[in-house]
Amino acid sequence: MSIRKLQPFEQEDMIKVRCIAFNMHVDFLNPQEDPFPSPTEWEWGYFDNGRLVSGIAAIPYRMRFDGHNAGLCGIGNVSTLPEYRRGGKIFAIFQKIFEDEYEKGTEFSSLSPFSHSFYRRVGYELCNCRQNITSKLRSFDILPARGAFIQHFPGGPFDELEAVFNKYIENLNHAIPRDCQPDQRLWQRFTRNDPYKTGICTYIWHNEKDEPKGYIKIKQNEKPWHNDELYIQELAFADSDALYGTLSILSRLQGTDVTWPAPAYIPFSDIMPENWNFSTSIITRDMTRIIHVERALKLMRRPEGRGVYRIEVNDPQLPGNNGVFQVEYDDAGSEVTRVGAPADLTASIQALSQLVTGFRTLDSVLFARKDLTLHGNVDILRKVFTARPSHLTEEF
């Protein structure tokens, strides 16, 4: 048995594992070229007697976190051949990835789980929800048409898209800056869809001063002549005025229904005057775990003024995260040190991941979870662990 990063000549072997694991179909005699192939060094494999039987993609990203760009390891393509499953191979690969990312100083890791309970076993926890909004398209007729919309086509400049997006994610935890990978890879992938072939259209909204302030990416129904259902793949806006302005394009489109997996922090019921005309459901989806506790606590938001608190952490996978961390903060920043003093709060790595990313407040975690204990200093901790807007903007 060995666990290591893949060599370039082993990329096809990894694709074959995923074909069997995910019931994918690939014609290796007539392969279709991937315009954005993943570098082989992002792939980790488990080898049994020299045969690749299991693998994980550990994709390097940056993530917006309380006004900073933090390191993020995006996990994808978790796969094992059926005859080798239930032997702990995936957990063994995760252990290697965690150790490697910790040494690099990566603060977080995120993934979209097939099972939340499965990934909790290696320290991940639900830290990002979406609200799935469904509405009749004509409900948006109440939004007045203002400004102008310009359609973006593949190959065109994306400087306006990038300017809007960067403003949109400025204070949005979990959002992925699209310049975090070489050669504008993420923007190239985002803008590649030919609207005439795919039915995916992107429109940039300019306000009355001709400033680009929002954009919307919409997918039509794939069946010809059945474009009644529209799906908003992404909507970005520089401010609340741009949110209203960008949504107003829906009143100009052909169709009957629209679906939007929107960020959970947007109070959609306050945007639409008649709440019976739409429905929302919460998608409890993406999971995050802290990889490097000390670095994450140093980057995390802090209350105004001076203060100090101590957190005791329990992380079975990464011993470097265990112990009591003292955080001293003031208006200039935070200093994090390990101490032997008693903790104000003892938490599992899962509970701490929810608190640090702003997915839960201190009181909500104390109410619902059994894997943390409050010892004192509650006034400071309530000011530290607050809810913040969050939305994971990339698919892994």
Secondary structure, DSSP 8 states (H G I E B T S, - for coil): -EEEE--GGGHHHHHHHHHHHHT----TTS----SS---GGGEEEEEETTEEEEEEEEEEEEEEETTEEEEEEEEEEEEE-GGG-SSSHHHHHHHHHHHHHHHHT--EEEE--S-HHHHHTTT-EEEEEEEEEEEEGGGGGGS---SEEEEE-TTS--HHHHHHHHHHTTT-BT---TTSSGGGHHHHHHT---HHHH-EEEEEEE-TTS-EEEEEEEEE-SSTT-TTEEEEEEEEESSHHHHHHHHGGGGGS--SEEEEEEETTS-HHHHSS-GGGEEEEEEEEEEEEES-HHHHHHHS---SS-EEEEEEEE-SS-GGG-EEEEEEEETTEEEEEEESS--SEEEEHHHHHHHHHTSS-HHHHHHH-SSEEE-S-HHHHHHHS----B---S--
